[in-house]
Amino acid sequence: MNGFVEHGLDEGDFGDAKGLSVKAFDAFPKTKPTYLTRTSSGGVWTIILLLVGSLLTISELRRWFVGETSHTYSVEHGVAHTLQINLDVVVAMQCQDLHVNVQDASGDRILAGDTLKKDPTNWGQWAKQRGVHTLGVGDEKDRSIYDEEDVHDYLGAARGRKRFKKTPRVRGDVDACRVYGSMEGNKVQGDFHITARGHGYMEFGPHLDHSAFNFSHYINELSFGPFYPSLTNPLDATVGTVNDHFYKYQYYLSIVPTIYTTTPVSQLSAASLASGASDLESRYSLDDGGATIHTNQYAVTSQSHPVPESHIPGIFVKYDIEPITLLISEESASLLSLLVRLVNVASGVVVAGGWCYQLTEWAREVSGRRGRKRMDSNMGMLHGRSESQDEKWREKSY
């Protein structure tokens, strides 16, 4: 009956081939296939783990490639005595009827009209440009632009052209004036204002007729520090139109000195953080193994309203400089750190997937046991009668 023994067979004949093989050096013993049980849910969980692992791996690679941006506030380093103001504004009045002046908290007054350039132009050529908006209208849609700052975008913009655009050729009547250029003032609280000829300052000569007042304006550029025309500021492409002759535009600015850098914060030198150099010099550098620019950000609020004839109409910009410095740095982790993160992702996905797989198999086993118990309680093992039918039959027999 034992044909296995009669033929001289042995259990070892059905094992692995004898002699030297690669499996002899395997440090991890494998379970025999006869002891393995295949499940239908194992393949599903394998696909899920592969998808989750792929998504997490792509996320880690993207984070490593983009880098992490950090914001650090500190007391401003160094001492700066001057502040560069970059202005490019179009006012719906004749150039000879406008006066531009700057006055700061130290009492100094700058005749900006002698420093800035004035070009006659047509108002319609500026008010209909793309991206023109009114301050406070539609800002909620554009606020996402400033939510997350990409340091590389700022550094790329700083490398670009640093000159004002030429005034376009006049088409139509000359009914406006473009005032643009850069001027240097004291780095203290102050304000600059654009008023009409003969109004606002003691000067000789006839005053401008009130019917010629029209302080509708378009701000193409208003920034502080080195001139980077590609950087976006809150008042850029802002337009204000009015029909009243006596109208006062007031803008309140809070300026924060800002440093953008791709150099690790720990490697930044004191000279890189200091802002004592002249603002007329370019603050773009490639020191400390990365790129660094010094500029200024500002927040703005507006309070504009008509004024009686006893008041002075015009465009008034009041600015205040905060005694802090905002350092925005973008750092990328090392390749070794990326590899460690990828290993952590792979091991975490495998461990978590094993737990989930075991829990689902346990739940299926428990639910299967309960189902079999219900069937055993409802059906007899041999005669097919239930327990309740057997009890009734016993009562009748007694």
Secondary structure, 3 states (H helix, E strand, C coil): CCHHHHCCCCHHHHCCCCCCCHHHHCCCCCCCHHHCCCCHHHHHHHHHHHHHHHHHHHHHHHHHHHCEEEEEEEECCCCCCEEEEEEEEEECCCHHHEEEEEEECCCCEECHHHHCEEEEECCHHHHCCCCCECCCCCHHHHHHHHCCCCHHHHHHHHCCCCCCCCCCCCCCCCCEEEEEEEEEEECCCEEEEEEECCCCCCCCCCCCCHHHCCCCEEEEEEEECCCCCCCCCCCCCEEECCCCCCEEEEEEEEEEEEEEECCCHHHCCHHHHCCCCCCCCCCCECCCCCCEEEEEEEEEEECCEECCCCCCCEEEEEEEECCEEEEEEEECCCHHHHHHHHHHHHHHHHHHHHHHHHHHHHHHHHHHHHHHHHHHHHCCCCCCCCHHHHHHHHHHHC
